[in-house]
Amino acid sequence: MGFLAGKRILITGLLSNRSIAYGIAKAMHREGAQLAFTYVNDRFQDRVAKLAADFDSTMLFPCDVQDD
């Protein structure tokens, strides 16, 4: 049981398994956190969903910080 067990964490910026966000998600998942992920628009939703599956997560939320 890791030090993040029972914690829920939102990961932004996940686009590939070589991104910093992926490395952070990997470390947090290893420590027991439950992860949720954001995607910018529908174009990236499937891509993020496939990567989120690496962490047993189906929690995906649209988040475009450029749009008010």
C-alpha positions in Angstrom: 0.0 0.0 0.0 1.5 3.3 -1.1 1.4 6.7 0.4 -1.3 7.8 -2.1 -3.7 4.9 -1.3 -7.3 6.2 -1.2 -6.4 9.5 -2.9 -8.0 10.6 -6.2 -5.8 12.6 -8.6 -6.6 14.5 -11.8 -3.9 14.2 -14.5 -3.8 16.8 -17.3 -1.6 16.8 -20.4 -1.5 13.1 -21.1 -0.9 12.6 -24.8 1.7 9.8 -25.1 3.5 7.2 -23.0 6.6 9.4 -23.3 5.0 12.5 -21.8 5.9 13.9 -18.3 2.2 13.4 -17.4 2.4 9.7 -18.1 5.5 9.4 -15.9 3.7 11.2 -13.1 0.6 9.1 -13.5 2.7 5.9 -13.4 4.3 7.0 -10.1 1.0 8.0 -8.6 -0.7 4.8 -9.7 2.2 2.7 -8.3 1.6 4.5 -4.9 -2.1 3.5 -4.9 -3.8 6.6 -6.2 -7.0 6.4 -8.2 -6.5 8.5 -11.4 -8.7 10.6 -13.6 -7.6 12.2 -16.9 -8.5 15.2 -19.0 -8.5 15.7 -22.7 -8.6 18.9 -24.7 -11.2 18.0 -27.3 -13.0 15.0 -28.9 -10.0 14.5 -31.3 -7.9 13.4 -28.3 -10.5 11.5 -26.3 -9.8 8.1 -27.7 -6.1 8.5 -27.4 -6.3 9.5 -23.8 -8.8 6.7 -23.1 -6.3 4.1 -24.4 -3.5 5.6 -22.2 -5.8 5.8 -19.1 -6.5 2.1 -19.5 -2.9 1.5 -18.6 -3.8 2.8 -15.1 -7.2 1.0 -14.9 -9.0 4.3 -15.3 -12.1 5.1 -17.2 -12.5 8.6 -15.7 -12.1 11.0 -18.5 -13.2 14.7 -18.5 -13.0 17.3 -21.2 -10.9 20.3 -20.2 -9.9 23.1 -22.5 -8.3 25.9 -20.5 -8.1 28.1 -23.6 -11.9 28.3 -23.8 -13.7 30.3 -21.1 
